[in-house]
């Protein structure tokens, strides 16, 4: 019997959009910091290799995308032990190889922009509080529902559930990336969003093929 699958992609995207709207309304401008186009702060970055210019959409992108990536890594690590198909295991390895460097990059952006990713509260150099962001413990971001569903499974049953849930997870990431592409300012964050959109769309097609053959 097939298990009814809960798909968190649209919930995650709705949370992302709501948090971005809250962030845009919060905080005042710091007169000691000049602003770039679209309200981005342009003070010197304290982290080498990271562009300082950013706006609220950039902050919300990394605030929401980092735990989303970490959830995908948890699912992918589980696949290494529980999956039966070598193709599913190879896909999980590819997901980890792509997303681990992106998490590292988001951590550097957070340091440069004064964002506390661990608490889910962020404040940029312009004084805009991001404390209205949804809790990072939310299952749609942290992947709690996915891990709970996957942990008891193994073999082909795991493969099917993993592929189904990772497709939905990738769809959520792509929607968040598209929001960053539309509203973000930081060139590095927008490039990451473009890379996520391209790579995860390709992985979705691969997973759909694997799922059809499972």
Secondary structure by P-SEA (a helix, b strand, c coil): cccccccaaaaaaaaaaaaaaaaaabbbbccccccccccccccccccccccccccaaaaaaaaaaaaaaaaaaaaaaaaacccccaaaaaaaaaaaaacaaaaaaaaaaaaaacccccccbbbcccccccccccccccccccaaaaaaaccccccaaaaaaaaaaaaaaaaaaaaaaaaaaaccccaaaaaaaaaaaaaaaaaaaaaaaaaaac
